């Protein structure tokens, strides 16, 4: 049985880069449904920043944009 420690496993995974920082997007528009759906799962939940590698600043802006799009009925609250 091999003895693995966490440091070896974590060093093998590559660091995810924020999509918005990489493309220099400062403002996330709530009307851009295709972009917002990319950061939501099939049930309509917002993905965690760990999943897509978004930075804290853009995750906050993204969450507010998704919530605003939900109230404007552009994106569903829950998909059944």
N, CA, C and O atoms as a GROMACS GRO file, in nm:
protein
  320
    1UNK      N    1   0.084  -0.118   0.000
    1UNK     CA    2   0.000   0.000   0.000
    1UNK      C    3   0.089   0.124   0.000
    1UNK      O    4   0.178   0.138   0.084
    2UNK      N    5   0.065   0.211  -0.093
    2UNK     CA    6   0.147   0.331  -0.107
    2UNK      C    7   0.110   0.434  -0.001
    2UNK      O    8  -0.005   0.446   0.040
    3UNK      N    9   0.210   0.507   0.041
    3UNK     CA   10   0.188   0.609   0.143
    3UNK      C   11   0.187   0.746   0.074
    3UNK      O   12   0.293   0.799   0.039
    4UNK      N   13   0.068   0.801   0.053
    4UNK     CA   14   0.055   0.932  -0.011
    4UNK      C   15   0.027   1.036   0.096
    4UNK      O   16  -0.051   1.013   0.188
    5UNK      N   17   0.089   1.149   0.082
    5UNK     CA   18   0.052   1.260   0.170
    5UNK      C   19  -0.017   1.367   0.087
    5UNK      O   20  -0.005   1.368  -0.036
    6UNK      N   21  -0.086   1.455   0.152
    6UNK     CA   22  -0.168   1.555   0.084
    6UNK      C   23  -0.086   1.649  -0.004
    6UNK      O   24  -0.134   1.696  -0.107
    7UNK      N   25   0.036   1.675   0.035
    7UNK     CA   26   0.119   1.769  -0.041
    7UNK      C   27   0.149   1.715  -0.180
    7UNK      O   28   0.150   1.792  -0.276
    8UNK      N   29   0.172   1.585  -0.194
    8UNK     CA   30   0.199   1.526  -0.324
    8UNK      C   31   0.077   1.531  -0.415
    8UNK      O   32   0.088   1.560  -0.534
    9UNK      N   33  -0.039   1.503  -0.358
    9UNK     CA   34  -0.163   1.503  -0.437
    9UNK      C   35  -0.200   1.644  -0.483
    9UNK      O   36  -0.243   1.662  -0.596
   10UNK      N   37  -0.184   1.742  -0.395
   10UNK     CA   38  -0.221   1.879  -0.429
   10UNK      C   39  -0.125   1.941  -0.530
   10UNK      O   40  -0.165   2.026  -0.609
   11UNK      N   41   0.000   1.899  -0.529
   11UNK     CA   42   0.096   1.956  -0.622
   11UNK      C   43   0.072   1.907  -0.765
   11UNK      O   44   0.113   1.973  -0.860
   12UNK      N   45   0.005   1.792  -0.781
   12UNK     CA   46  -0.023   1.738  -0.913
   12UNK      C   47  -0.138   1.811  -0.981
   12UNK      O   48  -0.141   1.819  -1.104
   13UNK      N   49  -0.231   1.865  -0.904
   13UNK     CA   50  -0.344   1.936  -0.961
   13UNK      C   51  -0.300   2.075  -1.003
   13UNK      O   52  -0.230   2.144  -0.930
   14UNK      N   53  -0.342   2.116  -1.123
   14UNK     CA   54  -0.306   2.249  -1.167
   14UNK      C   55  -0.405   2.352  -1.114
   14UNK      O   56  -0.522   2.323  -1.093
   15UNK      N   57  -0.354   2.472  -1.093
   15UNK     CA   58  -0.435   2.581  -1.038
   15UNK      C   59  -0.533   2.632  -1.143
   15UNK      O   60  -0.494   2.657  -1.257
   16UNK      N   61  -0.659   2.646  -1.104
   16UNK     CA   62  -0.760   2.698  -1.195
   16UNK      C   63  -0.752   2.850  -1.196
   16UNK      O   64  -0.730   2.913  -1.092
   17UNK      N   65  -0.771   2.907  -1.313
   17UNK     CA   66  -0.761   3.052  -1.328
   17UNK      C   67  -0.902   3.108  -1.346
   17UNK      O   68  -0.985   3.048  -1.414
   18UNK      N   69  -0.927   3.222  -1.287
   18UNK     CA   70  -1.057   3.288  -1.296
   18UNK      C   71  -1.084   3.327  -1.442
   18UNK      O   72  -1.002   3.392  -1.506
   19UNK      N   73  -1.200   3.286  -1.493
   19UNK     CA   74  -1.239   3.315  -1.632
   19UNK      C   75  -1.249   3.465  -1.655
   19UNK      O   76  -1.211   3.514  -1.762
   20UNK      N   77  -1.300   3.538  -1.558
   20UNK     CA   78  -1.322   3.681  -1.573
   20UNK      C   79  -1.191   3.759  -1.564
   20UNK      O   80  -1.174   3.859  -1.634
   21UNK      N   81  -1.100   3.716  -1.478
   21UNK     CA   82  -0.969   3.782  -1.469
   21UNK      C   83  -0.887   3.756  -1.595
   21UNK      O   84  -0.818   3.845  -1.645
   22UNK      N   85  -0.896   3.635  -1.646
   22UNK     CA   86  -0.819   3.596  -1.764
   22UNK      C   87  -0.864   3.675  -1.887
   22UNK      O   88  -0.781   3.716  -1.968
   23UNK      N   89  -0.995   3.697  -1.901
   23UNK     CA   90  -1.048   3.770  -2.015
   23UNK      C   91  -1.070   3.918  -1.986
   23UNK      O   92  -1.124   3.991  -2.070
   24UNK      N   93  -1.026   3.963  -1.869
   24UNK     CA   94  -1.036   4.103  -1.825
   24UNK      C   95  -1.179   4.157  -1.833
   24UNK      O   96  -1.204   4.264  -1.887
   25UNK      N   97  -1.271   4.079  -1.777
   25UNK     CA   98  -1.411   4.118  -1.771
   25UNK      C   99  -1.437   4.174  -1.631
   25UNK      O  100  -1.426   4.101  -1.532
   26UNK      N  101  -1.470   4.302  -1.622
   26UNK     CA  102  -1.496   4.364  -1.492
   26UNK      C  103  -1.643   4.362  -1.456
   26UNK      O  104  -1.680   4.339  -1.341
   27UNK      N  105  -1.727   4.385  -1.556
   27UNK     CA  106  -1.871   4.392  -1.530
   27UNK      C  107  -1.939   4.268  -1.589
   27UNK      O  108  -1.923   4.236  -1.706
   28UNK      N  109  -2.015   4.198  -1.504
   28UNK     CA  110  -2.089   4.081  -1.547
   28UNK      C  111  -2.234   4.123  -1.564
   28UNK      O  112  -2.299   4.164  -1.468
   29UNK      N  113  -2.284   4.112  -1.686
   29UNK     CA  114  -2.419   4.156  -1.718
   29UNK      C  115  -2.520   4.047  -1.683
   29UNK      O  116  -2.501   3.932  -1.722
   30UNK      N  117  -2.625   4.082  -1.612
   30UNK     CA  118  -2.726   3.983  -1.574
   30UNK      C  119  -2.810   3.938  -1.693
   30UNK      O  120  -2.880   3.837  -1.684
   31UNK      N  121  -2.805   4.011  -1.804
   31UNK     CA  122  -2.882   3.974  -1.923
   31UNK      C  123  -2.810   3.874  -2.011
   31UNK      O  124  -2.870   3.819  -2.104
   32UNK      N  125  -2.682   3.848  -1.983
   32UNK     CA  126  -2.605   3.751  -2.060
   32UNK      C  127  -2.630   3.612  -2.001
   32UNK      O  128  -2.553   3.561  -1.920
   33UNK      N  129  -2.741   3.551  -2.045
   33UNK     CA  130  -2.789   3.426  -1.987
   33UNK      C  131  -2.693   3.311  -2.014
   33UNK      O  132  -2.675   3.225  -1.928
   34UNK      N  133  -2.632   3.307  -2.132
   34UNK     CA  134  -2.542   3.196  -2.167
   34UNK      C  135  -2.420   3.194  -2.077
   34UNK      O  136  -2.372   3.087  -2.041
   35UNK      N  137  -2.369   3.310  -2.042
   35UNK     CA  138  -2.255   3.317  -1.951
   35UNK      C  139  -2.296   3.274  -1.810
   35UNK      O  140  -2.222   3.201  -1.743
   36UNK      N  141  -2.412   3.318  -1.766
   36UNK     CA  142  -2.458   3.284  -1.631
   36UNK      C  143  -2.487   3.134  -1.618
   36UNK      O  144  -2.457   3.074  -1.515
   37UNK      N  145  -2.546   3.075  -1.722
   37UNK     CA  146  -2.579   2.932  -1.717
   37UNK      C  147  -2.454   2.845  -1.710
   37UNK      O  148  -2.459   2.731  -1.663
   38UNK      N  149  -2.344   2.898  -1.757
   38UNK     CA  150  -2.218   2.825  -1.753
   38UNK      C  151  -2.171   2.803  -1.609
   38UNK      O  152  -2.101   2.706  -1.581
   39UNK      N  153  -2.210   2.892  -1.520
   39UNK     CA  154  -2.169   2.884  -1.380
   39UNK      C  155  -2.280   2.832  -1.290
   39UNK      O  156  -2.276   2.850  -1.169
   40UNK      N  157  -2.380   2.767  -1.350
   40UNK     CA  158  -2.491   2.706  -1.275
   40UNK      C  159  -2.503   2.560  -1.316
   40UNK      O  160  -2.471   2.524  -1.429
   41UNK      N  161  -2.549   2.476  -1.223
   41UNK     CA  162  -2.568   2.336  -1.260
   41UNK      C  163  -2.707   2.316  -1.320
   41UNK      O  164  -2.782   2.412  -1.336
   42UNK      N  165  -2.740   2.193  -1.354
   42UNK     CA  166  -2.865   2.166  -1.424
   42UNK      C  167  -2.988   2.190  -1.337
   42UNK      O  168  -3.098   2.206  -1.389
   43UNK      N  169  -2.970   2.193  -1.205
   43UNK     CA  170  -3.081   2.220  -1.114
   43UNK      C  171  -3.100   2.368  -1.088
   43UNK      O  172  -3.197   2.407  -1.022
   44UNK      N  173  -3.010   2.451  -1.137
   44UNK     CA  174  -3.022   2.595  -1.119
   44UNK      C  175  -2.942   2.650  -1.003
   44UNK      O  176  -2.956   2.767  -0.968
   45UNK      N  177  -2.857   2.567  -0.943
   45UNK     CA  178  -2.775   2.613  -0.830
   45UNK      C  179  -2.646   2.675  -0.882
   45UNK      O  180  -2.595   2.637  -0.987
   46UNK      N  181  -2.593   2.770  -0.806
   46UNK     CA  182  -2.469   2.837  -0.842
   46UNK      C  183  -2.353   2.747  -0.801
   46UNK      O  184  -2.346   2.699  -0.688
   47UNK      N  185  -2.259   2.724  -0.896
   47UNK     CA  186  -2.142   2.644  -0.865
   47UNK      C  187  -2.052   2.719  -0.767
   47UNK      O  188  -2.048   2.842  -0.766
   48UNK      N  189  -1.980   2.642  -0.686
   48UNK     CA  190  -1.886   2.702  -0.592
   48UNK      C  191  -1.764   2.754  -0.668
   48UNK      O  192  -1.736   2.708  -0.779
   49UNK      N  193  -1.691   2.848  -0.610
   49UNK     CA  194  -1.572   2.900  -0.678
   49UNK      C  195  -1.464   2.793  -0.696
   49UNK      O  196  -1.380   2.805  -0.785
   50UNK      N  197  -1.468   2.692  -0.613
   50UNK     CA  198  -1.370   2.584  -0.623
   50UNK      C  199  -1.388   2.505  -0.753
   50UNK      O  200  -1.291   2.455  -0.810
   51UNK      N  201  -1.509   2.496  -0.799
   51UNK     CA  202  -1.540   2.417  -0.920
   51UNK      C  203  -1.485   2.482  -1.047
   51UNK      O  204  -1.425   2.414  -1.130
   52UNK      N  205  -1.505   2.612  -1.062
   52UNK     CA  206  -1.462   2.682  -1.183
   52UNK      C  207  -1.340   2.770  -1.163
   52UNK      O  208  -1.285   2.822  -1.260
   53UNK      N  209  -1.296   2.787  -1.039
   53UNK     CA  210  -1.176   2.865  -1.012
   53UNK      C  211  -1.196   3.015  -1.017
   53UNK      O  212  -1.100   3.090  -1.037
   54UNK      N  213  -1.320   3.062  -0.998
   54UNK     CA  214  -1.342   3.206  -0.998
   54UNK      C  215  -1.286   3.267  -0.870
   54UNK      O  216  -1.290   3.206  -0.764
   55UNK      N  217  -1.234   3.388  -0.883
   55UNK     CA  218  -1.179   3.456  -0.766
   55UNK      C  219  -1.295   3.508  -0.680
   55UNK      O  220  -1.410   3.510  -0.723
   56UNK      N  221  -1.263   3.549  -0.560
   56UNK     CA  222  -1.365   3.592  -0.464
   56UNK      C  223  -1.444   3.712  -0.515
   56UNK      O  224  -1.566   3.717  -0.502
   57UNK      N  225  -1.373   3.808  -0.573
   57UNK     CA  226  -1.439   3.930  -0.622
   57UNK      C  227  -1.539   3.898  -0.732
   57UNK      O  228  -1.653   3.946  -0.727
   58UNK      N  229  -1.499   3.820  -0.828
   58UNK     CA  230  -1.588   3.788  -0.939
   58UNK      C  231  -1.698   3.690  -0.899
   58UNK      O  232  -1.806   3.691  -0.958
   59UNK      N  233  -1.672   3.605  -0.800
   59UNK     CA  234  -1.776   3.514  -0.753
   59UNK      C  235  -1.891   3.594  -0.690
   59UNK      O  236  -2.008   3.559  -0.708
   60UNK      N  237  -1.858   3.699  -0.616
   60UNK     CA  238  -1.961   3.784  -0.556
   60UNK      C  239  -2.043   3.855  -0.663
   60UNK      O  240  -2.166   3.859  -0.656
   61UNK      N  241  -1.974   3.911  -0.762
   61UNK     CA  242  -2.043   3.980  -0.871
   61UNK      C  243  -2.130   3.883  -0.950
   61UNK      O  244  -2.242   3.915  -0.987
   62UNK      N  245  -2.076   3.763  -0.975
   62UNK     CA  246  -2.149   3.660  -1.049
   62UNK      C  247  -2.274   3.616  -0.975
   62UNK      O  248  -2.380   3.602  -1.035
   63UNK      N  249  -2.262   3.595  -0.844
   63UNK     CA  250  -2.378   3.553  -0.764
   63UNK      C  251  -2.487   3.660  -0.766
   63UNK      O  252  -2.606   3.626  -0.776
   64UNK      N  253  -2.450   3.786  -0.757
   64UNK     CA  254  -2.549   3.894  -0.762
   64UNK      C  255  -2.614   3.901  -0.899
   64UNK      O  256  -2.735   3.926  -0.909
   65UNK      N  257  -2.537   3.880  -1.005
   65UNK     CA  258  -2.592   3.883  -1.141
   65UNK      C  259  -2.690   3.768  -1.162
   65UNK      O  260  -2.795   3.786  -1.224
   66UNK      N  261  -2.658   3.650  -1.110
   66UNK     CA  262  -2.749   3.535  -1.123
   66UNK      C  263  -2.877   3.559  -1.044
   66UNK      O  264  -2.986   3.528  -1.092
   67UNK      N  265  -2.864   3.614  -0.925
   67UNK     CA  266  -2.983   3.643  -0.843
   67UNK      C  267  -3.072   3.748  -0.909
   67UNK      O  268  -3.195   3.738  -0.902
   68UNK      N  269  -3.010   3.846  -0.971
   68UNK     CA  270  -3.087   3.949  -1.041
   68UNK      C  271  -3.156   3.890  -1.164
   68UNK      O  272  -3.271   3.925  -1.193
   69UNK      N  273  -3.086   3.802  -1.236
   69UNK     CA  274  -3.144   3.736  -1.353
   69UNK      C  275  -3.260   3.645  -1.313
   69UNK      O  276  -3.356   3.629  -1.389
   70UNK      N  277  -3.252   3.585  -1.195
   70UNK     CA  278  -3.362   3.502  -1.146
   70UNK      C  279  -3.487   3.586  -1.120
   70UNK      O  280  -3.597   3.546  -1.155
   71UNK      N  281  -3.469   3.701  -1.057
   71UNK     CA  282  -3.585   3.785  -1.027
   71UNK      C  283  -3.646   3.844  -1.154
   71UNK      O  284  -3.766   3.873  -1.157
   72UNK      N  285  -3.564   3.862  -1.258
   72UNK     CA  286  -3.614   3.914  -1.386
   72UNK      C  287  -3.668   3.801  -1.474
   72UNK      O  288  -3.709   3.827  -1.587
   73UNK      N  289  -3.668   3.678  -1.424
   73UNK     CA  290  -3.720   3.558  -1.492
   73UNK      C  291  -3.642   3.525  -1.619
   73UNK      O  292  -3.698   3.470  -1.714
   74UNK      N  293  -3.513   3.557  -1.622
   74UNK     CA  294  -3.428   3.518  -1.734
   74UNK      C  295  -3.368   3.380  -1.711
   74UNK      O  296  -3.342   3.306  -1.805
   75UNK      N  297  -3.346   3.348  -1.583
   75UNK     CA  298  -3.290   3.220  -1.542
   75UNK      C  299  -3.385   3.163  -1.437
   75UNK      O  300  -3.430   3.236  -1.349
   76UNK      N  301  -3.417   3.033  -1.444
   76UNK     CA  302  -3.510   2.977  -1.346
   76UNK      C  303  -3.448   2.964  -1.207
   76UNK      O  304  -3.327   2.947  -1.193
   77UNK      N  305  -3.534   2.972  -1.104
   77UNK     CA  306  -3.488   2.950  -0.967
   77UNK      C  307  -3.453   2.803  -0.948
   77UNK      O  308  -3.344   2.770  -0.902
   78UNK      N  309  -3.545   2.716  -0.985
   78UNK     CA  310  -3.527   2.573  -0.968
   78UNK      C  311  -3.577   2.504  -1.096
   78UNK      O  312  -3.682   2.539  -1.150
   79UNK      N  313  -3.501   2.405  -1.143
   79UNK     CA  314  -3.543   2.326  -1.259
   79UNK      C  315  -3.584   2.190  -1.209
   79UNK      O  316  -3.509   2.123  -1.137
   80UNK      N  317  -3.705   2.148  -1.246
   80UNK     CA  318  -3.752   2.017  -1.200
   80UNK      C  319  -3.750   1.918  -1.312
   80UNK      O  320  -3.786   1.802  -1.292
   0.00000   0.00000   0.00000
